[in-house]
Amino acid sequence: MYEDELRCNSREARDTPVVRIADVLFTERMKNRICEWRDGLLLNRNHRSETQEVSNDSPQQFQTIFFKMRPALLLNGFTSHQLRLIQLVIEKHYEDLVFVREKAETSSVHQLVVYVDSRNDRDLVMKEVKDGLHKEAEMKIKAAVGFRHVIDLLSSEQKLIVGHNCFLDIAHIYSKFLGPLPSTAEEYVSSVNKYFPYIIDTKILLNAKDMHLPLMKKSSTSLSRAFSLLCPEIASSVQGPGLGLKPRVKVEVQVDDMRSLNWNSGAKHEAGYDAFMTGCVFAQACSHLGYDFKLYSPSTNLANDEKLQKHINLLYLSWINGDIIDLRTGKRTAESAYSNNLKIRYPRIVFQNIALIWGFLPKIKAREIRECITKVFGLNSVSSVYHLDETAVFVQFSKAELVTDFLQLKETLERNNDPISVLHPLSKLLEGRNTHAATYESYKRICGSPISEVLFADQAEAMRIKWKTESLESNREVETQENEMATFPNTSDRSESGKINRIIDNLACGHIQEDEAIDSSYTCEAQLSK
């Protein structure tokens, strides 16, 4: 960049026409002034006294300094046009002077005329200037890169990455630090494995067949519960003695004085504490598998341990369905030994049976939505209800045709204002007259938009969706909305959320965290009894 700027400035200086009387007088005056300064250096005269004798120049305009151990003249208060004329004078009349631009510590630019002993010394000065600017640019880039350095180091060292139910964590790391998420699941899995060849999920470990953990049920392997059972001595959530397993690995904790009293607050879902819990759980799980940390040095790469090999690069796509993906091959398998037990509590997600509802009043909860619908379509009509966020829910019906019936009934009730519509069981859900409903395909289209908002209702609003109900028979209005979407700018900042959703839909049938599913799903009694 400096070489380009130097060539450009030099070319501009040579191309600057000296035709105006003012320019001619200025260049002649600068030639004489610089000549006096140069001669003073060569004759070893008192330059300061001579500077004061020059009547037409301000003392502040010329200041003798040292630049990289060489005498230099610092130019102050000149316009860019005047500086180009000075540079022209230097290049035309002086072989032992060089014009230099240097960035100061205050981010300002200093214009200097530097005395050099020879042509080689001139080249050395220019090289030193370029090296200094290059070093400064590198420092700025490193400061701007920030946490990306950590990601690059983890990737280059091929360290074992440990997470807990970390499919979404890896997707967010990829999109924020490595690049745009690939459009297909195959490309995504291949690219993740290229950057992070060794990933292990503690949730996979805790559910392994060779992991014999008494007191730990397969359905209670959330991070906080596993931490409480495996590390009771440091987990503040355990009350009373004897509730946890005896730790096999001693975990030493060092904290600063400010947090020494409340470091183990058990504040789950805080990044730092979650990482701490994950590390503790991983250490105890390795010990239960037979790994002895005392036999190996801290620099040992656990990724090469044969006891962990069969658990590495396996991630849960869907915790509810027990679907697992192998990052090395991209193949998906079902964890049958566990998923059968879990399906009793959470029925398998069937996309064509799902209705998406959003825009309802915030006070309405998932349980109330289920009650409203089952009063109309029967107790066994709804399999489950999931909250996307406070503005939207998924309602999974027991049959696909019930989705159509629900959407049509909702549209009919909103068109009418008779007593039947007002007193209808669905009226609570439709209160406020801003409730929207659609199929799961509409959800995919909305999340696939380049627009990305935090709340789903805001996302739909940003896409200018005007329809309030979309039936399975007609998608004409949706197509109109897609045409309108095409007019929005495709900015990378706002598209990542939609890409993550598309990859999850492509890879997994509903990737929902266990804690969230327990809090927000309400399963039909008939399903529970099966």
N, C-alpha and C positions, 0 to 999 in steps of 0.2 A: 504493500500500500504506500509505503514511504517512497519507494523508487518511482512508482507511478506518479505520486504527487510531485516529486522532485522534477521528473521529466516534464510534467505538465506545467509546473511553475517556471521552469527554465524556458520552455517553449513560449509561454505567455510573455515572459520577460523579453525574449528575443523578438517576439511579434509585436510588442508594444511600440507604436509609432511615436517617434520624438519629433513632432512637427510643430507643436504649440510653443510659443515663446516661453510660457511658464515652465513647460517640461524641459526645454533646452537650458534655461537658466538653472533649474533645479538639479539636473544631472551634472552640469558643470560645477555647481557649488558642492554637490556630494563628492564628485571626483576630487576636488581640491581638499575637501575636509578629510576624506579617507586617506588621501595621499599624505597629508600632514600627520595623521595618526600613525600610519605605517612608517613614515620616515622617523617619527619620534621613537618608535620601537627599535628601529635599526640603529639609530644614533644614540640610543639609551638616554634620551632627554626626558625632562620632567613633563610627562603628558598632561598631568592635571593642570599645571599652570598654563599650558598652551590652550587647553580647552577653554579656560576662562577668558583667553584673549580673543576668541572668535566671537565677533559681535553679532552675527546674524543667526547663530544657532543657540537654542536653549540648552543649558548644561544638562537638563534631564533627558534630552534626546540622545545623547551619546554618553555611554558609561563603560569604562574599561573594566573588564572582569577576566577571569580565567575559565576557559571551557576545556575540560579534560586535559588540564596541565598546559594549555596553550593560551596566549593572550588573545582576547576577543573584544569586539566592540558591540555592546548591547544597544540595539536601536529601539527607541521608545517614541510613541506619539505620532507615528507616521501612518498615513492611509495605505490601503492595499495597493493603490496605483503608484504611490510614491515608493513603496517597498519593491515593486516590480522594476521601477526605474533604477533603484539602488542595485538590485540584483543584476540588471543589465550592465551597469557600470563595472561591477566586480568581474563579471565574466569577460567583458571586452578589454579591460585595461590592466587587470592584475592576475598574474599567474600564482602568486604566493598568498592569495586571499581566497577564501571560500565562503559563500553565503549559505547559512544553515538555519533551519527551523527546528526548534526544540520545544517539546511539551514540558512545561514546568509542573511542579508538584500541585499547584493550585488549578490544574487543568487548563491554564492559559498557555498561549504559544509565544515563545521568545524568538525574536529575529536577531541573528548574530552574524557578524563578519569576523571570521576566525583566521588568524595568521598561521600559515603552514610553512614548513621548511623546504618541502619538495613535493613533487607529484605523488610520490609514494606516501608521504605524510598526509596529503590531501585525501587519497584513497582510504587511508587508515581512519581519518576523521569521519568520513562518510560511513564507513563500515561500523564504527563505534556508535554513531547516531542511529543507524538502522538496527543494530543489535539491541540498543536500549529501547527503541520503540517496539521491537518485536517482543522483548521480555515484558514490557508494560502491557502489551495487548494480550499476551498469554495469561498474565495475572488477572486481568479483567475477565477473560473468558472463564478461567477456573473459578473465580468468585461467582460468576453468573450461573455456572453449571450446578453448583450446590450439591444437593443430595444425589444427583446423578453419579457422582464419583463413587459413592458407596455401592450403587447398583453395578457399575462397571467393574469394581473390584471383586464383588461377589461372583460376577459372571466370568471374569478372567481367571480367578483362582479356582473356579469350579467347586466351590464349597457346597456342602450339603445344606440346602434351604429347608428349614423346619417351620411348619405352619399347622394350624388347627382348622380343619374344614376350610381350606384356603383356596378353593377354586376361584372365587371372586377376587380374593386378594391378589392372586397372580395376574388376573385379567386387568385389574386397576394398575398394578405396577407396570405391566406391559404398555398400557395405553398412555401412562403419564411419563415414562422414562425411556421406553424403547422405540415406540413408533405407533402409528395408527393400527388399530386392531385389524387383522386380516378378515377378509369377507367370508371365508369358509372355515369350518371347524378343522379340516385337515391341515390347512396352512397355519392356523393358530397353534395347534398342538405341536407341529413340526418346528415352528419358530420358537415356542417356549422352551422346548427341549434343547434347541441350539444354544440359547442364552443361559439356561439353567438346567444342566444335564442331570442334576441330582436334587429332587424335591421329595420330601417325606411329610406325610400328613399324620399328625398324632391321633386323629380320629380313626384313621385306617389302622394304626397300631393298636389302639385300645380295643378295636373290634376284631382283631386277628384271632384265628382259631388257636394259635399257640400262645396266646396271651391269657394266662390263667390268673384272673384278678378276682378274688373273693370280695364280696360286698358291693361289687360294681356290676350293675345291670347293663345289658346291652343298650337299653333305651335311655340311659343316663350318662352319656359320654360327652355332654357339653363341657366346654373348657373349665368353667367355674366349678362344676361338680367333680370333674376328674381331679382338678387341683385340690379340692377339699378332701377327697378320699386318699389321694396319693401323697399329699404334702400337708398333713393335718397340723404339723408343728408350726408352720408358717402361714397357714390359711386362716384368716380371721373369721371366716364364715362358719367354721366348725365349732360347735358348742358342746362342751363336755368331753371327757376323756373316752378313748376307746371307740370313737365313731369312724376313724379312718384306718387305713392300712399303715403298717410300720414302714417308714421310709427306708429304702435300701441305699440311697445315695444321699450323702450329707451336702446340703446346699448352703453355701456361705453367702451372705448378703452384705454389701457395703453401701451405705447411704451417707449423704451429707448431713450436717448437724441440723439443717432447717427441716428435714423430713424424717429425722430419726424417730419421732414420736408417732407418726401416722403413715409410715411408708407402706405398711401392709394393710391399707384401708380396704382392700378387696374390691376396689372400684373397677369392676369388669366393664369391658367395652371402652376402656381408655387404652390407647395404643401401647404405651409403655408398660402398663401393668399386664395387659394381655400377652405381650411378648415375654415378660417375666414368667407368667404362669405357664405359657407354652414350653419354655425352656425347662422348667421344673418337671412338668409332666413328661416331656420327652426323656429326660434323664432317668426318671423312675421307670418308665416303660422299657427303656433299653436294659435296665438292670433286671427287670422281670423276664426279659427275653434271654438273659444269661450273659449280657455284656458287662465285663468288669473294667471300669474306668481306671482302676489302679494299675492295670497291666499295660496301659498305653500312655504315651505322652500327649499333652494337650494339642500338639500339631497333627495328630493322627487324623486322617480323613475317614470319617465314619461311613462315607458312601461306599467304601470298599469292604466293609464288614459283611461277611456271608450271612450273619443272622438278620441283617437289615435289608439285604439285597432284594428279597422278594416283596418287600413293602415299599420300595423306593419307586417314585414316579407314578404312583397310583393316587388319584384324587376322586372324591365323591362329586359326581355331576348332580345327582339328586339324592339327598339324604333321606327323603321320604320314601323313595322307591328303591333305595339301595343300589343305584346305578353308579358304576365305577369306570373311569377311563384310564387307560395306560398311555402316558405321555410319550413313551418310546415308539409305540405302534399306532396309536390313535384308535385302538379297538376298545369297545365298550362291553362290560360284563355286568351281570346282576349278582349282587351278594345275596344269594338265595338263603343262606343260613340265617341271615338276620332280617332280610326284607319281609319274609312271611310273617314274622312276629309284628313288624311295624305296620304292615298293611292292615292289620286288624284295627289299629287306631286311626290310620290315615289312608283312606282308599286311594288307589292309583289315579293320577291325574289323567283325565280324558279331555283333550282340548275342545272337541266338538260339543261337549256337554257344558262348557263354561260360558256364562254370561258376565260381561264386564259392566259394572255400574259405577258411576262417579257423579260428583256434583251435588250429592245429597247433603243435608244439614250435618254439621260436625258432631252434633250431640248423638246421632244415631250410631250404635255400635253393631258389630258383626252379628252378635247373638240376636239383636232386635230385627236385623234384616232377614235373618233366617226364619224367625218367627212369623214375620209378615208374609213371606212367600209360602211357607208350609201351611198357613191357615187357608190359603187359596188352592194350592196344588197337592196337599196331603203331607203327612208327617215324613213319608219316605221319599219325597220329591227332591230334597236337597241333600247332597252327600257331604258338602263342606263349604265353608265360607272363609276366604283369606283376605286380610287387609293388605293392599299394596302400600297405602299410606293412609293418612287421615281423610283423604278426599276420594278414595276409590277402593272397591273390593272386587274380588273374583267370587262368583257364586257357581259352584259345580252342581249341576242337576244330575239326578240318577239316570235320566234318559235325554238323548239329544233333542227329541221333539219338544221337550218341555222348555228348552231355550227359546224356540220359535213361539210357543204359546205365551211365554212370559213377555217377550218383546211386543207381541201383538196386543196383549192385554194392557200393558203399560201405555202403549200408544192410544188405545181406545179410551182409557180412563182420562188421559190428559186432554183429549179432544172434547170430552163431555164435562159438564159442570152440574149434573143432576144429583139428587140426594144419594143415589146408589154409588156414584163415583166418590162423593165426599165421605161417605161412611164405609167405603171399601177398605179391607185390611191393608191394601197396598198404599192407601192414602198417606200413611205415616212416612213411607219411603219417598213418596212423591212430593211431600211438603216442601214449599218454597218454589216449586215449579221450575227448578233448574237441574233436575235429575236426568242424567243421560244414561243410556244403556246400549250395548252393542255386543257382538260376538267376539271371540278371542282373536279372530283374524283382524278385526279393527284395532285391537290392542297392539298387535305386531306392526301394523302400518303406522300407528301413532308413535310408537317407540322407535321405529325405523327412520323417522324424520330427521333431517339435519338440525332441526330445532330441538333443544333439550332444556327442560325446566325441572326444578327440584320436585315439585308436586305434580301428580298426574293430571289433575284438573287444570292446572296452569299450562301443562304441555298441550292438552287438547284445545284449550282456549287460544294458545299461541298459534295453533294450526288453523284457526278460524272455522272450527267445526260448528256448523249451524244445525245439523240434524240432532234430534234428541233421542231417537230410537232407530236402530238399523236392524232390519229383519234378514233372515237367511235368504229370502227369495229375491231381494233386490239390493244391489250394491251401487246403483247409479249415482246416488248422492255422494257415496264414498269416493267414487271415481272422480267426481267433480272436485272434492277436497284434495285428492292427489294431484290434480292438475294445478290447483292453487299452490300446493306445496312446492311444486317445481319452480315457482318464481322466487323462492327464498334463496338467499346466498348460502352456499355450502361451506360454512366455516368449520374448521377442525375443532375449535374449542367446544362447540355445542353438539357435536355429532358423536362423541365418545359414549355417552350414556345409551344412545340408540344402538350403537354397534355392540356394546356389551350385551344388551338384551337379545340382539339377533344371534350372537354366538351361543348364548345360553339356550335359546330356543332351538338352535340347530343341534346342539350337543345333548341337552338334557331336557327332560319333561318336567320342568318345575323345580328349580334349584332353590329350596327354601331352608333357611337355617332352622335347626331344631328348636332353639329357644323361641324363635318367632312363630313357628308353627304351633307350638304348644299354647302360646299366648293368644293367637288370633284365629285358630281354626276350630270350628264347631261341627262335630261329626254326628250324622244321623244315628238315632238309637238303633235302628234296624241294622246298620252297618256294624255297630259295636257288638251286637248280639251274634254276628256270624262267626 
